[in-house]
């Protein structure tokens, strides 16, 4: 009997790649989608329309599922929705919950203190508490920035120029492609005992901004931006009566990605690549990802 997996947020930036890998792995996948939504998905997946504000609706949709993968945007989607999804998984007897973590290492002391990650930290703490009193276990998947998406959007490195080199652009950081993250999720579900109630690290690249710029072959204007300045500016915006997330969230994330001491380069001994069949991409493969 195939493993049954429910995924929330399958139409976002990351969700489609995870859904593709779940289906490729042969899982019996159910996509949770909002009532009245008009999104379409791969015909191999079941679709369950849910009311994310209703514990009963979510619990009914998760009945019989072995795992729940959450890719709903933390911050844009209220924390209460994420916690309700956890409660529904408990009520439905789900075995494993993978929260919408990914990205930066929120278990790092410096990263966890940045306000933009407060909801993720709170959700992880809630899962840890729930795991002690129920049959639900969890895995926190930490991937670094989404490499292909981050290059395409100019977030990891703006190759349209001018390119901001954060703290000089020489710091090496861990990063994973969207499909690699999907494979990481599959790896967790295929190794439930080994990945139970723990933080899972994966990466397909250990690279700096300057190395990515070199691999791009482009000659573009660059500027040096200090991540400490970005953090200060973000806190200044946050202190305003009506702070704009668009003006502070990204700056906090860049501080965590490129600032010293934020855990952005994963300890090789903690990485689960080998177990999940992931490897570090070659320079040639990296060139293939970089937008032309």
Protein Blocks (a to p, Z undefined) as FASTA:
>chain_A
ZZddddehilmmklmmmmmmmmmnopacdddddehiabdcdfkbccddddfkbmklmmmm
mgoiabdcdfbdehjacfklmmmmmmmmmmnopabdcddeehidfkbmklmmpmklmmmm
mmmmmmmmmmmmmcbdcddddebjafklmmmnommpcckopaddeehipaccddddfklm
mmmmmmmmmmmmlmgoiacdddfbdcdfklmmmmnopacddddddfklmmmmmmmmmmpm
bdcfklmmmmmmmmmmmmghilpaccfklpcklmnopacddfklmmmmpcZZ
